[in-house]
Amino acid sequence: MLRTVVLATATVAVTYILLTSIPLPYLAQNFLFNHQMSQPVSASWVDEARPHPNPHAFEPTQSSLALSVFRNAPVEHEGFTLALFHPNDVESEPVAVTRSGRVLYIPTTTFGTLLGLVDQVRGLPSTETFRNTWSIQQDRTSQPIERLVTFPTSTSISANDRAEQVKEIGVQGFDGTKSALKKETAGFTSLPEPLFELTGLVLKARDEQTEDRAVLDKVRGVVDRWL
């Protein structure tokens, strides 16, 4: 009986030490991430989003930019795919701008899950390659590269700190099915699952609708800084 009590007390003590040694922001961030990830994003999240009632009135800002995605390919150098924006003083809901320039309001649950994935891919080790690119094994060469320019998900940090923490992650040869890498990269033989999921979701924004040049010019005036 005494031995059981001693073991139980020791277990509680070790647990307390472990918990109190972990920074609270880390615990909060992971609690938030787990909560966000409990809301899966539909593959048709772009089509299900609500169009902005006055897209030409939307004013993108550096401070609200959450994610920008580009494509580098032989026929499309630095092509625009997607930009996500946090709510701000003007827009009370998260905004997504698609390849064609559609301005969409997206649910906070969808936005939260996407940011949760952004947090995870930002935590991946560097590939130690040009533009931090993960290359998927494909039969054909000259595969397009999806460039994900990620930002700290917190909007409370200074502009300088935010700029210093921008991180680009590239994925070459993504087709939504294959994940095996050309060679072992940062200890991985296949594309890490969060990066696979996030890449697949952001590519849903590559719609084929007529381009709205007025919107695209304004958005690219913000996102092109990070190319």
C-alpha positions as CSV (number, residue, x, y, z in Angstrom):
1,M,0.0,0.0,0.0
2,L,2.8,2.4,1.0
3,R,4.6,1.6,-2.2
4,T,1.5,2.4,-4.3
5,V,1.1,5.8,-2.6
6,V,4.8,6.6,-3.1
7,L,4.6,5.7,-6.8
8,A,1.4,7.8,-7.3
9,T,3.0,10.7,-5.5
10,A,6.1,10.5,-7.7
11,T,3.9,10.3,-10.9
12,V,2.1,13.5,-9.9
13,A,5.3,15.3,-9.1
14,V,6.9,14.4,-12.4
15,T,3.8,15.4,-14.3
16,Y,3.8,18.8,-12.5
17,I,7.4,19.4,-13.2
18,L,6.9,18.6,-16.9
19,L,3.9,20.8,-17.3
20,T,5.4,23.7,-15.4
21,S,8.6,23.5,-17.5
22,I,6.6,24.0,-20.8
23,P,6.1,27.7,-21.7
24,L,2.4,28.7,-21.4
25,P,2.4,30.2,-25.0
26,Y,3.4,26.8,-26.3
27,L,0.6,25.0,-24.4
28,A,-1.9,27.6,-25.5
29,Q,-0.8,27.4,-29.1
30,N,-1.0,23.7,-29.2
31,F,-4.4,23.7,-27.5
32,L,-5.6,26.2,-30.1
33,F,-4.1,24.1,-32.9
34,N,-5.8,20.9,-31.8
35,H,-9.1,22.7,-31.5
36,Q,-8.7,24.2,-35.0
37,M,-7.7,20.9,-36.5
38,S,-10.9,19.3,-35.2
39,Q,-12.7,21.2,-38.0
40,P,-11.6,19.6,-41.3
41,V,-11.6,21.8,-44.4
42,S,-13.8,20.7,-47.3
43,A,-12.1,20.1,-50.6
44,S,-14.6,22.6,-52.1
45,W,-13.9,25.3,-49.5
46,V,-13.3,27.9,-52.2
47,D,-16.6,27.3,-53.9
48,E,-18.5,27.2,-50.6
49,A,-17.1,30.6,-49.5
50,R,-19.2,33.7,-49.6
51,P,-18.4,36.3,-52.3
52,H,-17.4,39.8,-51.0
53,P,-20.3,42.1,-51.8
54,N,-18.0,44.8,-53.2
55,P,-14.7,43.2,-54.2
56,H,-13.2,46.3,-55.6
57,A,-13.6,48.0,-52.2
58,F,-11.4,45.4,-50.6
59,E,-8.0,46.8,-49.5
60,P,-5.3,44.2,-48.8
61,T,-2.7,45.2,-46.2
62,Q,0.7,43.8,-45.2
63,S,-0.3,43.6,-41.6
64,S,-3.3,41.3,-42.3
65,L,-1.6,39.0,-44.8
66,A,-1.7,35.5,-43.4
67,L,-0.5,33.4,-46.4
68,S,0.4,33.9,-50.0
69,V,0.9,31.2,-52.6
70,F,2.6,31.4,-56.0
71,R,3.4,28.9,-58.8
72,N,6.7,28.7,-60.6
73,A,6.5,26.7,-63.8
74,P,8.0,26.9,-67.3
75,V,4.8,28.6,-68.6
76,E,3.9,30.5,-65.4
77,H,6.8,32.3,-63.7
78,E,5.7,33.6,-60.2
79,G,2.1,33.0,-61.0
80,F,-0.4,34.0,-58.3
81,T,-2.5,31.3,-56.6
82,L,-4.0,32.5,-53.3
83,A,-3.7,35.1,-50.6
84,L,-5.3,34.8,-47.1
85,F,-6.0,37.8,-44.9
86,H,-6.8,38.1,-41.2
87,P,-9.9,40.1,-40.2
88,N,-9.0,43.8,-39.5
89,D,-10.7,47.1,-38.7
90,V,-12.4,47.1,-42.1
91,E,-13.1,43.4,-42.8
92,S,-14.7,41.6,-39.9
93,E,-14.2,38.2,-41.5
94,P,-11.2,36.3,-42.9
95,V,-10.7,37.0,-46.7
96,A,-9.3,34.7,-49.4
97,V,-8.4,36.0,-52.8
98,T,-8.1,33.4,-55.6
99,R,-6.0,33.1,-58.7
100,S,-8.6,34.9,-60.8
101,G,-9.1,37.7,-58.2
102,R,-12.3,36.5,-56.6
103,V,-12.6,38.1,-53.1
104,L,-14.2,35.6,-50.7
105,Y,-15.2,35.6,-47.1
106,I,-14.3,32.3,-45.5
107,P,-15.6,30.9,-42.2
108,T,-13.5,31.4,-39.1
109,T,-13.3,27.6,-38.7
110,T,-11.9,27.1,-42.1
111,F,-9.4,30.0,-41.6
112,G,-8.4,28.6,-38.2
113,T,-7.7,25.2,-39.6
114,L,-5.7,26.6,-42.5
115,L,-3.6,28.6,-40.0
116,G,-3.2,25.5,-37.9
117,L,-1.6,23.8,-40.9
118,V,0.5,26.9,-41.6
119,D,1.8,26.6,-38.0
120,Q,2.7,23.0,-38.6
121,V,4.5,23.5,-41.9
122,R,6.4,26.4,-40.4
123,G,7.7,24.0,-37.8
124,L,9.1,21.6,-40.3
125,P,12.9,21.4,-40.6
126,S,14.6,23.2,-43.5
127,T,15.3,21.1,-46.6
128,E,18.6,23.0,-47.1
129,T,17.7,23.4,-50.7
130,F,16.9,26.5,-52.9
131,R,13.8,28.2,-51.5
132,N,13.3,25.4,-49.0
133,T,11.7,23.1,-51.6
134,W,10.4,19.6,-51.1
135,S,10.6,17.6,-54.4
136,I,8.1,14.8,-55.1
137,Q,9.2,12.0,-57.3
138,Q,7.5,12.3,-60.7
139,D,8.2,10.6,-64.1
140,R,8.5,13.9,-65.9
141,T,10.9,16.6,-65.3
142,S,10.3,20.4,-65.1
143,Q,7.5,20.0,-62.6
144,P,5.8,23.2,-61.2
145,I,6.8,24.5,-57.8
146,E,4.1,25.7,-55.4
147,R,5.6,28.4,-53.3
148,L,3.9,28.9,-49.9
149,V,5.0,32.1,-48.2
150,T,4.0,31.8,-44.6
151,F,3.7,34.4,-41.9
152,P,3.5,34.2,-38.1
153,T,-0.1,33.4,-37.3
154,S,-0.2,35.9,-34.4
155,T,-1.2,39.5,-35.5
156,S,0.0,41.1,-32.3
157,I,3.7,41.1,-33.1
158,S,5.5,44.2,-34.6
159,A,5.9,44.7,-38.3
160,N,9.7,44.2,-38.0
161,D,9.4,40.9,-36.1
162,R,6.7,39.7,-38.5
163,A,8.9,40.4,-41.5
164,E,11.9,38.7,-39.9
165,Q,9.8,35.5,-39.3
166,V,8.4,35.1,-42.9
167,K,9.2,31.6,-44.0
168,E,8.9,30.2,-47.5
169,I,8.2,26.5,-48.2
170,G,8.2,25.1,-51.7
171,V,6.6,21.9,-53.0
172,Q,7.6,20.6,-56.5
173,G,5.6,18.1,-58.5
174,F,2.5,18.1,-56.3
175,D,-0.4,16.2,-58.0
176,G,-2.6,15.5,-55.0
177,T,-1.8,11.7,-55.0
178,K,1.9,11.0,-54.9
179,S,3.9,11.9,-51.8
180,A,7.1,10.0,-52.2
181,L,10.1,12.4,-52.3
182,K,12.9,12.2,-55.0
183,K,15.3,11.6,-52.1
184,E,15.2,11.6,-48.4
185,T,14.8,15.2,-47.2
186,A,15.3,16.4,-43.6
187,G,14.7,12.9,-42.5
188,F,11.5,12.4,-44.5
189,T,11.0,10.0,-47.4
190,S,7.5,11.3,-48.2
191,L,6.0,14.8,-48.1
192,P,5.1,15.6,-44.5
193,E,1.3,15.1,-44.0
194,P,0.5,18.7,-42.9
195,L,2.4,20.1,-46.0
196,F,0.6,17.6,-48.3
197,E,-2.8,18.7,-46.9
198,L,-2.1,22.4,-46.9
199,T,-0.8,22.3,-50.5
200,G,-3.8,20.4,-51.7
201,L,-6.2,22.9,-50.1
202,V,-4.5,26.1,-51.3
203,L,-4.4,24.8,-54.9
204,K,-8.2,24.7,-54.8
205,A,-7.9,28.5,-55.3
206,R,-6.5,28.1,-58.8
207,D,-9.8,28.7,-60.4
208,E,-10.3,29.3,-64.1
209,Q,-12.7,32.2,-64.0
210,T,-12.1,35.5,-65.8
211,E,-9.4,37.5,-64.1
212,D,-10.3,40.6,-62.2
213,R,-7.2,42.7,-62.9
214,A,-8.2,45.5,-60.6
215,V,-8.3,43.2,-57.6
216,L,-5.2,41.2,-58.6
217,D,-3.2,44.4,-59.1
218,K,-4.0,45.5,-55.6
219,V,-3.3,42.1,-54.0
220,R,0.0,41.6,-55.9
221,G,1.0,45.1,-54.8
222,V,1.0,43.6,-51.3
223,V,2.1,39.9,-51.8
224,D,4.8,40.5,-54.4
225,R,7.1,42.0,-51.7
226,W,7.9,38.5,-50.6
227,L,8.8,37.0,-53.9
